[in-house]
Amino acid sequence: AQTTISTRIFNILDMPAGVVTVTSVQETDLKEPYETGIENPRISRMVTRAAEDSLGLPVALQLTALPWREELCLRVMTELERALPPPGAHHALAPEPRRSPTLGAAPVPLQARL
């Protein structure tokens, strides 16, 4: 709840929102000291640990508009996508398959699928 309060408010207020990928996590980003700003130590540790393995993942902006202004939100999203260089090929990332006893057989490695 503490980590999503800044985005939930737009749902509560019935405001249109959208997300635009603007870049990806770079090595220089990971070298910078990272302060979560989260008071709950357990959540702060989880966020810090997640950031350590985030190289190459997309970074996005969430845009919002006033109620009944969906077209404005979509227009700004479109303009941002046109103005910014492509953030990278997310589809080229090779996720690490993890086996779960409730999800059936082990996943097929990416190399075996090619």
C-alpha positions as CSV (number, residue, x, y, z in Angstrom):
1,A,0.0,0.0,0.0
2,Q,2.8,2.4,0.9
3,T,4.5,1.9,-2.5
4,T,1.5,2.5,-4.6
5,I,-0.3,5.4,-2.9
6,S,1.1,7.9,-5.4
7,T,-0.6,6.1,-8.3
8,R,-3.8,4.9,-6.6
9,I,-4.9,8.4,-6.0
10,F,-5.6,8.9,-9.8
11,N,-7.9,5.9,-9.8
12,I,-9.8,7.2,-6.8
13,L,-10.2,10.6,-8.4
14,D,-11.3,8.9,-11.7
15,M,-8.4,10.6,-13.6
16,P,-7.1,9.1,-16.9
17,A,-3.6,8.0,-16.7
18,G,-1.0,6.3,-19.1
19,V,2.5,5.1,-19.0
20,V,5.2,6.0,-21.6
21,T,8.6,4.2,-21.6
22,V,11.3,6.9,-21.9
23,T,14.6,5.1,-21.3
24,S,16.1,2.0,-19.7
25,V,18.2,1.5,-16.6
26,Q,21.9,2.1,-17.5
27,E,25.1,1.0,-15.7
28,T,25.7,4.6,-14.7
29,D,22.3,4.6,-13.0
30,L,23.2,1.6,-10.9
31,K,26.5,3.2,-9.8
32,E,24.6,6.2,-8.2
33,P,23.7,5.9,-4.5
34,Y,20.0,5.0,-4.2
35,E,17.8,6.2,-1.4
36,T,14.3,4.8,-1.6
37,G,12.7,7.4,0.7
38,I,10.5,4.6,2.1
39,E,10.2,4.5,5.9
40,N,9.3,0.8,6.1
41,P,12.7,-1.0,6.3
42,R,11.3,-4.2,4.9
43,I,9.9,-2.6,1.8
44,S,13.0,-0.4,1.5
45,R,15.2,-3.5,1.4
46,M,13.0,-5.2,-1.2
47,V,13.1,-2.1,-3.4
48,T,16.9,-1.7,-3.1
49,R,17.4,-5.4,-3.9
50,A,15.1,-5.2,-7.0
51,A,17.0,-2.1,-8.2
52,E,20.3,-4.0,-8.1
53,D,19.2,-6.4,-10.9
54,S,17.5,-3.8,-13.0
55,L,20.1,-3.2,-15.7
56,G,18.3,-2.8,-19.1
57,L,14.8,-2.7,-17.7
58,P,12.5,0.0,-19.0
59,V,12.0,3.3,-17.1
60,A,8.7,5.0,-17.7
61,L,6.7,8.1,-16.8
62,Q,3.1,8.0,-15.7
63,L,1.1,10.8,-17.1
64,T,-2.3,11.9,-15.8
65,A,-5.0,14.4,-16.9
66,L,-8.1,15.8,-15.3
67,P,-11.3,13.7,-15.4
68,W,-12.9,13.4,-18.9
69,R,-9.7,14.6,-20.6
70,E,-8.5,11.2,-21.9
71,E,-7.7,12.7,-25.3
72,L,-5.3,15.1,-23.7
73,C,-3.5,12.4,-21.8
74,L,-3.2,10.3,-25.0
75,R,-2.0,13.3,-26.9
76,V,0.8,14.1,-24.5
77,M,1.8,10.4,-24.4
78,T,2.0,10.4,-28.2
79,E,4.0,13.6,-28.3
80,L,6.5,12.2,-25.8
81,E,6.9,9.0,-27.8
82,R,7.6,11.0,-31.0
83,A,10.0,13.4,-29.3
84,L,12.1,10.9,-27.4
85,P,14.5,8.3,-29.0
86,P,13.4,4.7,-28.8
87,P,14.2,3.5,-25.3
88,G,15.6,0.1,-26.4
89,A,14.3,-3.3,-27.4
90,H,12.5,-4.6,-24.4
91,H,11.5,-7.7,-26.4
92,A,15.2,-8.6,-26.8
93,L,15.6,-9.1,-23.0
94,A,16.0,-12.7,-22.1
95,P,14.1,-13.3,-18.9
96,E,15.5,-15.9,-16.5
97,P,12.9,-18.7,-16.3
98,R,12.1,-19.9,-12.8
99,R,10.4,-23.1,-12.0
100,S,7.3,-23.1,-9.8
101,P,5.8,-26.3,-8.6
102,T,2.3,-24.9,-9.3
103,L,3.0,-23.9,-12.9
104,G,3.8,-27.4,-14.4
105,A,7.0,-28.4,-16.1
106,A,10.2,-26.5,-16.2
107,P,10.2,-23.7,-18.9
108,V,12.2,-24.3,-22.1
109,P,15.5,-22.3,-22.1
110,L,15.5,-19.4,-24.7
111,Q,18.4,-21.0,-26.6
112,A,16.5,-24.2,-27.1
113,R,13.5,-22.3,-28.6
114,L,15.6,-20.6,-31.3
